[in-house]
Amino acid sequence: MGVILGCALWLTAPVALADAADAHYQLAKTLRAEGRYEEALAEIDLAVAARPTYAQGHLTRGSILRRLERYDEALKAFKRAMQLEPKDGRAPGLAGATLLRLDRPKEAAKYLEKATALEPEHTNHWLNLGVAYRKSKNNDAAIATYQKALKVIPNDPKLLNNLGVALRKARRYDEAIRAHEQAIAADPNDPDIARNLAISLRGAKRYKDAIPIYIKAIELGDGGPPDLLFDLASCYEKVGDTKMAIATFERYIEATKKSDPEAAQRAQRAVENLKNR
């Protein structure tokens, strides 16, 4: 009888540990959602202690550590999750994103290449891979990445927007404009897309076309960064609308006189030059 009881205890112990791991994991997720990251980390640590081969636990642990900006530890957690579930694209995707935070783009690209292969329909993997290439000074690879991604996820506004930026960096303005126009058709209310379309139009010296897009970007972005006002003023100057150029430079001066006095002074000189013409 004693032998049977001992056997029963031995069989139920792993089940009890598994239940404990799941309970700690669920509580960690709840705490993470509430922004209580330190408490969430304590719970997920208990989960992976109870079940060391808990791939989802290690993945969640890494995501919590990322929120706490403990990137090196997060990377270790994602690598452990990769070892336990090598066919899950989330872990290499998050490892790559973490390496970008650590400013290690070449390493990030290797993980993100794996993530895009495992989860080709996950937009963020492609976006981050393109960023990794651009930060590695390989803009051509970034362009190719976004183009490849758009074959898998057609008409995605974020991919189109990033493709447009990479094409603009290559001074391929007409192609950049087409990409941004497709992006803005897919998401008309994204201020970042409008901003990038305006910048590409200005780069192509299509100042008249750029003006209404700059205005839209500023309106969508609750005023947007002051640089948009400077660029808009410059476009007005290029098309010969001196009155609007002066008025817009003055808006820029008001927006930057405290945060960037030197920039405000440069704009003031531009205003004086326009008034003296």
Buried (B, 14 or more C-beta within 10 A) or exposed (E): EEEEEEEEEEEEEEEEBEEBBBBBBEBBBEBBEEEBBEBBBBBBBBBBBBBEEBBBBBBBBBBBBBBEEBBEBBBBBBBBBBEBBEEBBBBBBBBBBBBBEEEBBEBBBBBBBBBBEBBBEBBBBBBBBBBBBBBBEBBEBBBBBBBBBBEBBEEBBBBBBBBBBBBBBBEBBEBBBBBBBBBBEBBEEBBBBBBBBBBBBBBBEBBEBBBBBBBBBBEBBEEBBBBBBBBBBBBBBBEEBEEBBBEBBBBBBEBBBEEBEEBBEBBBEBBEEBEEE
